[in-house]
Amino acid sequence: MLLIGVTGLLLGWKKQTSLLPPTQNTTASAATGWISLDSIQHIALNYSSVALGKSSEIDRIDVRPAKGVAKVRFADHFTELQIDGKTGTILSVSHRTSDLIEMIHDGSIVEYLVGTGTDGVKLLYTTLVSIGLILLSISGFWLWYNPKRIRKAKTSAKVQTARTLH
């Protein structure tokens, strides 16, 4: 639960800290005149395998038309390439710490490390932690409320006893 709390806090502040690479500025302000997504993919695949020496399997390409940038994220490592949409120039190569923290937070880090490719561990982890948090919430409420209920019952019993004696 501490792990979920800490990673949740870090995810909430990821843009204000250095956990998420800032989007680079470029001259490509609109999506017109852009190179094709196929070209962006080819540039990213080539850079990952040749320059980085890492797997070139792409997880996603996040296109930001207003900023003129395509962010390429890889499936097997936490590298992000930011590519200029018009020229194909690589503007930034960064490590996406926020993705690692998110995987720790939701339990999918186990699946990533084991390489199962399923969501079984993540779903089990999420279910168990969620049930744990629900039970902690209910028991916390009961620990707060029950003494108040007992005090009220004792006070009512004393008042009743005092009335019957008079």
C-alpha positions as a Markdown table, in Angstrom:
| # | Residue | x | y | z |
|---|---|---|---|---|
| 1 | Met | 0.0 | 0.0 | 0.0 |
| 2 | Leu | 3.0 | 2.3 | 0.7 |
| 3 | Leu | 4.3 | 1.5 | -2.7 |
| 4 | Ile | 1.0 | 2.4 | -4.3 |
| 5 | Gly | 0.8 | 5.6 | -2.3 |
| 6 | Val | 4.3 | 6.7 | -3.2 |
| 7 | Thr | 4.1 | 5.8 | -6.9 |
| 8 | Gly | 0.7 | 7.4 | -7.1 |
| 9 | Leu | 2.1 | 10.6 | -5.6 |
| 10 | Leu | 5.0 | 10.5 | -8.1 |
| 11 | Leu | 2.7 | 10.0 | -11.0 |
| 12 | Gly | 0.6 | 12.9 | -9.9 |
| 13 | Trp | 3.7 | 15.2 | -9.9 |
| 14 | Lys | 5.4 | 13.7 | -13.0 |
| 15 | Lys | 5.1 | 16.8 | -15.1 |
| 16 | Gln | 6.4 | 19.1 | -12.3 |
| 17 | Thr | 9.4 | 16.9 | -11.7 |
| 18 | Ser | 11.9 | 15.4 | -14.2 |
| 19 | Leu | 10.0 | 12.1 | -14.4 |
| 20 | Leu | 8.5 | 13.0 | -17.8 |
| 21 | Pro | 10.7 | 14.4 | -20.5 |
| 22 | Pro | 9.5 | 17.9 | -21.6 |
| 23 | Thr | 8.1 | 18.1 | -25.1 |
| 24 | Gln | 10.7 | 19.8 | -27.4 |
| 25 | Asn | 10.0 | 22.8 | -29.5 |
| 26 | Thr | 10.0 | 22.5 | -33.3 |
| 27 | Thr | 9.1 | 24.5 | -36.4 |
| 28 | Ala | 6.3 | 22.1 | -37.4 |
| 29 | Ser | 3.2 | 23.8 | -35.9 |
| 30 | Ala | 0.5 | 22.1 | -37.9 |
| 31 | Ala | 0.1 | 18.5 | -39.2 |
| 32 | Thr | 0.4 | 19.7 | -42.8 |
| 33 | Gly | 3.7 | 19.1 | -44.5 |
| 34 | Trp | 4.6 | 16.3 | -42.1 |
| 35 | Ile | 6.6 | 13.3 | -43.1 |
| 36 | Ser | 4.6 | 10.1 | -43.0 |
| 37 | Leu | 4.1 | 8.0 | -39.9 |
| 38 | Asp | 5.9 | 5.2 | -41.7 |
| 39 | Ser | 9.0 | 7.5 | -42.1 |
| 40 | Ile | 8.8 | 8.4 | -38.4 |
| 41 | Gln | 8.6 | 4.8 | -37.5 |
| 42 | His | 11.6 | 3.9 | -39.7 |
| 43 | Ile | 13.7 | 6.7 | -38.2 |
| 44 | Ala | 12.8 | 5.5 | -34.7 |
| 45 | Leu | 13.5 | 1.8 | -35.5 |
| 46 | Asn | 16.8 | 2.6 | -37.1 |
| 47 | Tyr | 17.9 | 4.9 | -34.2 |
| 48 | Ser | 16.9 | 2.3 | -31.5 |
| 49 | Ser | 18.7 | -0.6 | -33.1 |
| 50 | Val | 21.8 | 1.2 | -34.4 |
| 51 | Ala | 22.5 | 4.1 | -32.0 |
| 52 | Leu | 21.0 | 2.7 | -28.8 |
| 53 | Gly | 21.7 | -1.0 | -29.5 |
| 54 | Lys | 18.3 | -1.8 | -28.0 |
| 55 | Ser | 15.1 | -3.5 | -29.2 |
| 56 | Ser | 13.3 | -1.6 | -31.9 |
| 57 | Glu | 9.8 | -2.8 | -31.1 |
| 58 | Ile | 7.6 | 0.3 | -30.9 |
| 59 | Asp | 4.9 | 0.5 | -28.3 |
| 60 | Arg | 3.3 | 3.7 | -29.5 |
| 61 | Ile | 3.7 | 6.9 | -31.5 |
| 62 | Asp | 2.2 | 9.9 | -29.8 |
| 63 | Val | 1.6 | 12.6 | -32.3 |
| 64 | Arg | 1.4 | 16.1 | -31.0 |
| 65 | Pro | 0.2 | 18.2 | -34.1 |
| 66 | Ala | 0.1 | 21.5 | -32.1 |
| 67 | Lys | 3.7 | 21.1 | -31.1 |
| 68 | Gly | 4.9 | 19.6 | -34.3 |
| 69 | Val | 6.4 | 16.5 | -32.5 |
| 70 | Ala | 5.9 | 12.8 | -32.6 |
| 71 | Lys | 6.9 | 11.0 | -29.4 |
| 72 | Val | 8.0 | 7.4 | -30.0 |
| 73 | Arg | 7.9 | 5.0 | -27.1 |
| 74 | Phe | 9.4 | 1.5 | -27.2 |
| 75 | Ala | 7.9 | -1.7 | -25.9 |
| 76 | Asp | 11.0 | -3.3 | -24.4 |
| 77 | His | 12.8 | -0.3 | -22.9 |
| 78 | Phe | 11.8 | 3.1 | -21.4 |
| 79 | Thr | 13.4 | 5.3 | -24.1 |
| 80 | Glu | 11.4 | 8.1 | -25.7 |
| 81 | Leu | 12.4 | 9.7 | -29.0 |
| 82 | Gln | 10.9 | 13.0 | -29.9 |
| 83 | Ile | 11.0 | 13.5 | -33.7 |
| 84 | Asp | 10.3 | 16.7 | -35.6 |
| 85 | Gly | 7.1 | 16.1 | -37.7 |
| 86 | Lys | 8.3 | 18.0 | -40.7 |
| 87 | Thr | 12.1 | 17.2 | -40.9 |
| 88 | Gly | 12.3 | 13.9 | -39.2 |
| 89 | Thr | 15.1 | 15.2 | -37.0 |
| 90 | Ile | 15.4 | 13.5 | -33.6 |
| 91 | Leu | 14.9 | 16.4 | -31.2 |
| 92 | Ser | 15.3 | 14.4 | -27.9 |
| 93 | Val | 16.3 | 11.0 | -26.6 |
| 94 | Ser | 15.1 | 10.6 | -23.0 |
| 95 | His | 14.4 | 7.9 | -20.4 |
| 96 | Arg | 10.7 | 7.8 | -19.4 |
| 97 | Thr | 11.0 | 7.3 | -15.7 |
| 98 | Ser | 7.2 | 7.9 | -15.4 |
| 99 | Asp | 6.5 | 4.8 | -17.4 |
| 100 | Leu | 8.6 | 2.7 | -15.0 |
| 101 | Ile | 6.8 | 4.2 | -12.0 |
| 102 | Glu | 3.4 | 3.6 | -13.6 |
| 103 | Met | 4.3 | 0.0 | -14.2 |
| 104 | Ile | 5.4 | -0.4 | -10.5 |
| 105 | His | 2.2 | 1.4 | -9.4 |
| 106 | Asp | -0.2 | -0.8 | -11.4 |
| 107 | Gly | 1.7 | -4.1 | -11.0 |
| 108 | Ser | 2.5 | -4.6 | -14.6 |
| 109 | Ile | 6.2 | -4.4 | -13.8 |
| 110 | Val | 6.0 | -8.1 | -12.9 |
| 111 | Glu | 4.6 | -9.0 | -16.3 |
| 112 | Tyr | 7.3 | -6.8 | -18.0 |
| 113 | Leu | 10.1 | -8.5 | -16.1 |
| 114 | Val | 8.8 | -12.0 | -16.6 |
| 115 | Gly | 7.7 | -11.3 | -20.2 |
| 116 | Thr | 4.4 | -13.1 | -20.1 |
| 117 | Gly | 2.6 | -10.5 | -22.3 |
| 118 | Thr | -0.7 | -11.1 | -20.4 |
| 119 | Asp | -2.5 | -9.0 | -17.8 |
| 120 | Gly | -3.0 | -11.9 | -15.3 |
| 121 | Val | -0.5 | -10.7 | -12.7 |
| 122 | Lys | -1.5 | -7.1 | -13.0 |
| 123 | Leu | -5.2 | -8.0 | -12.6 |
| 124 | Leu | -4.5 | -10.2 | -9.5 |
| 125 | Tyr | -2.3 | -7.4 | -8.0 |
| 126 | Thr | -4.9 | -4.7 | -8.7 |
| 127 | Thr | -7.7 | -6.9 | -7.3 |
| 128 | Leu | -5.8 | -7.8 | -4.1 |
| 129 | Val | -4.6 | -4.3 | -3.4 |
| 130 | Ser | -8.1 | -2.8 | -4.1 |
| 131 | Ile | -9.8 | -5.3 | -1.8 |
| 132 | Gly | -7.1 | -4.5 | 0.8 |
| 133 | Leu | -7.7 | -0.8 | 0.6 |
| 134 | Ile | -11.5 | -1.3 | 0.8 |
| 135 | Leu | -11.1 | -3.5 | 3.9 |
| 136 | Leu | -8.7 | -0.9 | 5.5 |
| 137 | Ser | -11.2 | 1.9 | 4.7 |
| 138 | Ile | -14.1 | -0.1 | 6.3 |
| 139 | Ser | -12.1 | -1.2 | 9.3 |
| 140 | Gly | -10.7 | 2.3 | 9.8 |
| 141 | Phe | -14.2 | 3.8 | 9.7 |
| 142 | Trp | -15.3 | 1.1 | 12.2 |
| 143 | Leu | -12.4 | 1.9 | 14.5 |
| 144 | Trp | -13.4 | 5.5 | 14.5 |
| 145 | Tyr | -17.1 | 5.0 | 14.7 |
| 146 | Asn | -17.5 | 2.1 | 17.1 |
| 147 | Pro | -16.0 | 3.8 | 20.2 |
| 148 | Lys | -18.4 | 6.8 | 19.6 |
| 149 | Arg | -21.3 | 4.3 | 19.4 |
| 150 | Ile | -20.3 | 2.5 | 22.6 |
| 151 | Arg | -19.8 | 5.8 | 24.5 |
| 152 | Lys | -23.3 | 6.9 | 23.3 |
| 153 | Ala | -24.8 | 3.6 | 24.4 |
| 154 | Lys | -23.2 | 3.8 | 27.9 |
| 155 | Thr | -24.3 | 7.4 | 28.3 |
| 156 | Ser | -27.9 | 6.5 | 27.3 |
| 157 | Ala | -27.8 | 3.5 | 29.7 |
| 158 | Lys | -26.6 | 5.7 | 32.6 |
| 159 | Val | -29.3 | 8.3 | 31.9 |
| 160 | Gln | -31.9 | 5.5 | 31.8 |
| 161 | Thr | -30.6 | 4.0 | 35.1 |
| 162 | Ala | -30.6 | 7.5 | 36.7 |
| 163 | Arg | -34.3 | 8.1 | 35.6 |
| 164 | Thr | -35.5 | 4.7 | 36.9 |
| 165 | Leu | -33.8 | 5.3 | 40.3 |
| 166 | His | -35.6 | 8.6 | 40.8 |
